[in-house]
Amino acid sequence: MADEAPKSIAEEPDKADRGSEDRPVMAVKVYAPFQMYFEGEAYSVSAVNDTGPFDILPRHHNFLCMLVPCELVVRPVDGKPKKIKIHRALMQVEADKVVVFMDV
Amino acid sequence: MRRPLEIRADEVSIRSVVSLTSALESLSSMQIAKTKNKVLISNQFFDEVWNIYKQIRVDSLFNFGRQEDEKPIDKELLILITAKGGLSGDIDQRLIRKFIEDYDETKNDVLVIGQHGALKLKQAHVFYTYYFELPDGDYINVDPLMDITRKYARSRIFYQNYESLSKQNIKSVDLSEVVSSKGRVADLGTLDDTMVSERTYIFEPSSYAVAAYLENSILRLTISQFIYDSRLAQVASRFKAMSAAKERSEETAAELHTEYNRAKRSQVDTRLKESLAGLKKIRAGGAEL
């Protein structure tokens, strides 16, 4: 797990655009049985589990954890960071693919 | 023969039944499309979670998330998922019939979801211990129901299953068996390094905690899936019932219309006969004069 995510990309759009070609990305999907909250490529995902806040960056080790109620932040390749309120969720990270199962 | 005005009044009321059943049929048809779509979307979600659970499950016996020292009630809890109200065809009646075949007062406690089922149980003089409304929205909070199932040694669920628009089945399954069988890996030889295990994954807080959490999640999802499936079967059954009612009322309206025409014709004929008879009498009278 990475300790610190880069400062919000949306706050510095120029920098994000400059580095976007080489910058590694990961496929992120955040969804509940009947609703898709986010699906697309992102630079990082931040959330909170029992241990505390954490960030997921590309090339992260395979990871499975339960999230505690928090605000999940996805920093997509395009657009502003997306904040999603989490009540209960499971996160799986495998081969640059992050899936967050909400309400499970 | 009835008077044409009476028949006409009956036909008008039957025509309003046709309009009503037709509207309900269209409504059910829209509900089916909407519910079916939602069930398909949710199935993809459930399958992905099942797939993770299948790989990391550590306990071959599903224990409803109970702690080892917790002593469950030595009875089987029978859970019935029924419709909110009437107008759902015969599907609830069929479910209650199947339930009564298995029900034993001394061995079972009953939990009913849906007002229609609760009403049918009362009519059948079956006492239920727990009752829940059938939820309306997409998000179903099944936690209160899980707290109850956890208290029992065994739980069996009676639900309605959608096979097609014309066929809906009544099914009953052992909750622990269905969770265990879904979580069972068919062929252990297929397990490889890509599977979710402590060798290939980091678990937080621990693999056991995640597995225990998933066990609860799977029970939650299983119950939710049965509720979604029942909802779909209920709207399909309502559609079937409304189509049949519409067909019957259309036939009745057509019969009444024919009867009305006959009565009207007969009335005209009678009047004509009376007029002719009167005319004859007048003519006969005139001849005498």
Interface residues (C-beta under 8 A of the other chain):
Chain A: M1 Y31 A32 P33 F34 Q35 N49 D50 T51 H61 N62 F63 L64 C65 M66 L90 Q92 V99 F101 D103 V104
Chain B: K38 I41 S42 F45 F46 E48 V49 I52 I56 D138 Y139 V196 T200 Y201 I202 F203 E204 P205 A209 V210 Y213 L214 S217 R220 L221 S224
